[in-house]
Amino acid sequence: MDEYLTIFEVAELTKYTVGTLRKFVLKRRIAFHKWGRSLRFKRSEIELWIKSGATEVVYLPDGESGKTAAGTDGVETGEAQT
């Protein structure tokens, strides 16, 4: 099972501020999951995002995505939009 991180843990891992990470979430520039009102991040997706240059949402080969549609608890899949 994949480890989920809080926004504070991702900030520590990436050296971005919490505010910057929240902006990335709003602009869909980082993979994330909504748990109710909380944000969670899969460690594997964050590590891929860092390795990719941290510029786009990372889509995993099996079609999973960390990108979540606003206002839903499900995971949205598809292509990253530029």
C-alpha positions as CSV (number, residue, x, y, z in Angstrom):
1,M,0.0,0.0,0.0
2,D,1.3,3.4,-0.9
3,E,2.1,5.9,1.8
4,Y,0.0,9.1,1.9
5,L,1.6,12.4,3.0
6,T,0.1,15.6,4.4
7,I,0.8,18.9,2.8
8,F,3.3,19.6,5.6
9,E,5.2,16.4,4.9
10,V,5.3,17.3,1.2
11,A,6.6,20.7,2.0
12,E,9.4,19.2,4.0
13,L,10.2,16.7,1.3
14,T,10.1,19.2,-1.6
15,K,11.4,22.3,0.2
16,Y,8.4,24.2,-1.2
17,T,6.3,26.3,1.3
18,V,2.8,25.1,2.2
19,G,1.4,28.2,0.5
20,T,3.2,27.3,-2.8
21,L,2.0,23.7,-2.6
22,R,-1.6,25.0,-2.1
23,K,-1.2,27.1,-5.3
24,F,0.1,24.1,-7.2
25,V,-3.0,22.2,-6.1
26,L,-5.3,25.0,-7.2
27,K,-3.6,25.1,-10.6
28,R,-3.5,21.3,-10.8
29,R,0.3,21.3,-11.1
30,I,0.8,18.6,-8.5
31,A,-0.9,15.2,-8.0
32,F,-3.2,15.2,-5.0
33,H,-6.1,13.4,-3.4
34,K,-9.0,14.9,-1.4
35,W,-10.0,13.1,1.8
36,G,-13.0,15.1,2.9
37,R,-11.7,18.6,3.4
38,S,-8.1,17.4,3.7
39,L,-5.4,17.1,1.0
40,R,-3.2,14.0,0.8
41,F,-0.4,13.2,-1.5
42,K,0.9,9.8,-2.6
43,R,4.6,9.5,-1.8
44,S,5.3,7.7,-5.1
45,E,3.5,10.4,-7.1
46,I,5.4,13.2,-5.4
47,E,8.7,11.4,-6.0
48,L,7.8,11.1,-9.7
49,W,6.8,14.7,-9.8
50,I,10.1,15.8,-8.3
51,K,12.1,13.6,-10.8
52,S,10.1,15.0,-13.7
53,G,11.1,18.6,-13.0
54,A,8.1,19.4,-10.9
55,T,6.3,21.2,-13.7
56,E,3.3,19.0,-14.6
57,V,0.9,16.6,-12.9
58,V,2.3,13.1,-13.0
59,Y,0.1,10.4,-14.5
60,L,1.1,6.9,-13.6
61,P,1.3,4.1,-16.2
62,D,-1.7,2.2,-14.9
63,G,-3.9,5.2,-15.6
64,E,-4.1,6.4,-11.9
65,S,-3.7,10.1,-11.3
66,G,-3.2,12.2,-8.3
67,K,-5.3,14.9,-9.9
68,T,-8.7,15.1,-8.3
69,A,-11.7,17.0,-9.7
70,A,-12.8,19.9,-7.6
71,G,-15.4,19.1,-5.1
72,T,-15.2,15.3,-5.5
73,D,-13.6,12.5,-3.4
74,G,-12.8,10.4,-6.5
75,V,-9.7,10.3,-8.6
76,E,-9.8,11.8,-12.0
77,T,-7.8,10.2,-14.8
78,G,-6.7,11.5,-18.2
79,E,-4.1,13.6,-19.9
80,A,-2.4,16.6,-18.4
81,Q,-3.6,19.8,-20.0
82,T,-1.1,22.5,-21.0
